[in-house]
């Protein structure tokens, strides 16, 4: 053994076959226990744990030194691998059959008082963020980073095998209206002008298709200045893919193959391909969501044919106004409490309903104030269509299609949580049968904004209308136009989305016009793209998958912060480095910037 070598093995590699061998290990003191003068140390590195035993009768000086060890001290030990005393083996550890009897101990660094125990569940997330470099030593987070590495490597390997090449695109770019708020970077050399950090490499990857790259991908850093939540950060990473001369089916097949490779590499799971497909109208109409969780039933059922001529004015009125009457049947939920009913009613109101009507079936009786308005024929039809049985609870939505579907979709998800039907919103990683992958297709191209009094792109301004709907764009029948756009969903979570792009300059100009972008703004904001489209742009399309969100699901975590090395907290702050921070006034002067509070 070389004298200066820190270790010959990691702390997860020694087995019975190594008994008698001289080894060197290095790592952190995970736990130190004094059993009647004998010191047991669990030594930890990235790979695992090995027990090191200091016995005074074998080496009194070494045992005395070991008495001073504290959790998270960094040490190196050299010694002999020995079998554990019979009856003390630890079957939960890969190294549980052996221990190391040290002949040397080197304390490489002492640890101060710890901010929190490494093996405890810490609910103060800000404290964890402040000591993130320490928090990352926890086995769970260390594992997550390794899984992230395997996911990223599997992605690169798979796309490389399919002929895709990785191309980096600029981080300093131009601010264009693409949905979220940009992060801006002032230019020192051109005072008063700003770069923008990319929300996504959207325009660059399209320009790469014009450049003849044909098959591009990138593990791309993206930035959006928006409010945060569990699965959102100001900076995030996406698997960005674009290809020329492709149809949606080509993108679906590529993405399914890539996800199969990712889950095999990360969890050794074989997922079922091809994925099912639903149109946007089907998904929202049946599940009340464009990212439906199909792991439980409770589908939305249309009741228009039952109540078209009903004497119940609420339902009849909604239908006469061009709306819908829909319902879900929550099996076995007749025991709903007053508190749960109030909560569900508040959810319904939050998403646009005036209230929430429901019927409980208890002891053979239909219990609800609205039952008295139903005819026997209507009750019979409801019983049949909703499969109503003893102990069920049916919830109704009568409104515009969009509102009725979303309200019942939200109610459906909350009831599933209460009844524990969705078995958590993340992957448990046990078998491919737990994974429900789905394509949602044919999204609306445009969405009306009453606040802005204009039409906006549902995805982005470069998304192509379906070929059979292009004439509707000319006819200005905007609500009917479908996009050649698609999302991939896993267990009710959208993990990626994409589209076939507009490659004809005339169609792109028409799209900009529809979105209310003036000819002058088209040139100033998108002139480079329009010029490129006039130089022989091929048909092209692609997809982007959220890497952080995907890894979160693979790892079974509830927050993307737990699969990122150095995330921001829910206020967008890095508490470890105390950023964002104030800037030296001289730097602001160099950038020709004066803060509002400093202006006179």
C-alpha positions, 0 to 999 in steps of 0.5 A, a space after each residue: 500500500 502506498 503510504 500517502 494513499 487515502 484509501 484502497 476501497 470505498 465504504 461499501 465494497 468490503 465483503 466476507 471474501 476480504 477477511 484478512 486483507 489489509 485495507 485503507 478507508 477514508 470518509 466521515 464519522 457517521 456514528 461513534 458508539 462507546 461500548 464499555 471502552 470499545 469504540 464502534 465507528 460507522 465510517 461513511 463515504 458516498 458509497 455506503 458504511 463500514 464499521 471500524 472497531 477500536 479495542 483498547 486491548 489491541 491498541 490502547 493509544 488508538 482507542 484513546 484517540 478514537 474516543 475523541 471522534 465526533 460525528 462528521 469528523 473526516 478520518 482515514 483508517 488503515 487496518 485488517 478486515 475481520 468477521 463480525 462477532 457471531 450474532 452481531 452481523 447487520 443484514 441491512 448493510 452490504 458490509 454488515 458481515 465484516 468490520 475493520 480492525 484499525 492499526 492506524 488512524 489519521 484525523 484529517 479534519 475536525 467538524 464543529 458543532 453540527 447544524 442538524 443531525 445528518 440522519 434526522 428528518 429536518 423540516 426547517 428547509 431554510 436551515 437545510 438550504 443554508 448548509 446545503 453542502 452539509 445537507 448533501 451528505 445525507 444518503 438520500 440526497 447523495 443517492 438523488 444526485 447519482 440517479 440524476 447523473 444516470 438519467 442524464 447519461 442514459 439520455 445522452 447515450 440514447 440520443 447519441 445512438 439515434 444520431 442526435 448531436 449535442 449543441 450548446 446554445 447561448 446563455 446571453 440572448 435577447 428578450 422576446 415575448 414567450 410566456 414567462 418573465 425574463 431574467 435580464 442582464 445589463 450590457 456594460 459595453 452598450 449602456 441601456 441595452 440588456 441581454 436576457 437569459 433563455 427561458 428555453 433554447 426555442 429559437 436557437 434550436 429552430 435556427 439549428 434546423 435551418 442550419 442543417 444540423 437535422 438532429 439536435 439535443 442539449 441538456 439545457 439550462 433555462 431561466 424564468 423569473 416567475 413565482 416558485 412552487 415545489 416543482 418550479 425553480 428560477 433556473 432549471 434544466 431541460 432535455 431539449 430535442 429538435 429534429 428536421 423532416 419529422 412528424 409527431 409520431 417520430 417524436 413520440 417514438 424517440 421520446 418513448 425509447 429515451 424514457 425507456 432507456 432512462 428508467 432502465 438505467 436509473 431503476 432497472 424498470 422496463 416501461 411499457 411502450 408505445 404510450 397511450 394517446 388522448 386528445 386534449 378534448 378527450 383528456 379534459 372531457 374524461 378527467 378534467 385535466 390536460 395531464 390526467 392521472 389515470 391510476 384510478 377511475 372516477 371519470 367525468 360522465 356527460 349527463 346532457 342527454 338526461 337533463 336536456 328537458 329537465 325540470 331542474 332549472 340549474 342543470 337545464 339552464 346550463 344546457 340551454 346556455 350551451 354548457 354541459 352537465 357532468 358528474 363524477 361518482 366517488 365510490 365509497 365516499 358517502 361518509 364525507 364529513 362536513 369539513 371535507 364537503 366545505 373544502 371541496 366546495 371552496 375548491 369548486 368556487 376557486 375554479 369558477 363554479 358557483 357552488 358544488 352539488 352532490 348526492 350521498 347514497 346511504 341506507 338506500 336513500 339519496 341524500 341531497 337538497 337537489 334530489 327533490 327536483 329529479 324525476 324518477 326517470 332521471 334518477 333511474 338514468 343517473 343510477 345507470 350512467 354513473 353506476 351509483 351504489 350504496 355508499 357512493 357520492 356523486 358530484 355535479 358540475 353544470 357550467 361552460 364545458 371548460 369550467 365544469 371539466 376543470 372544477 370536477 377534475 380538481 374535485 376528482 384529484 382531491 377526493 383521490 388524495 383523501 381516499 389515497 387512490 393515487 398512491 402518491 403523485 410520484 414514482 415508487 420505483 418498484 415496477 413498471 406497472 406503477 407507471 402510467 405514461 400518456 401522450 396528450 395531443 391536439 391542444 388548442 392553438 390559441 387562447 383568448 385573454 380577456 385581461 389583455 383583450 387579445 389572443 395568445 399562443 397556448 404553447 408559443 408563437 412558433 407552434 404549427 396549426 394542424 394541417 386541416 385547421 390552417 384554413 380556420 386561421 385564415 377564417 379567424 375561427 380561432 377557438 376551433 384551431 388545434 395545434 400540432 402540439 403534444 405533452 407527455 404525462 406520467 402519473 398525472 404529472 406533465 414531464 415534457 411538451 413539444 410541437 411541430 414548428 412553423 417553417 413557412 415564413 408566410 404562415 409565421 407572419 400570419 401567426 404573429 399577426 393573429 397574436 397582435 404583434 405589429 410588423 415593426 415588432 415582428 422585425 425587431 423581435 423576430 427578424 432573425 427568425 423570419 429571415 432564416 425561414 426565408 432561406 430554406 427552412 426544413 419542416 421540423 419539430 421537437 420536444 423538451 422534458 423537464 430533467 429536474 421534474 423527471 428525476 424527482 419522479 424517478 427518485 420518489 421525491 415531492 420537490 425538485 429541490 431535493 434532486 438539485 445540488 444547489 437550489 433556491 428556496 421558495 422565495 428564490 433565495 440562495 441562503 447558503 451564498 446569500 444571493 441575490 445580494 446588493 451590488 457595489 455602487 461602482 459596478 452599477 455605475 459601470 453598467 449605467 444603472 441607478 436604483 430607484 431608491 437612489 434617484 433624486 
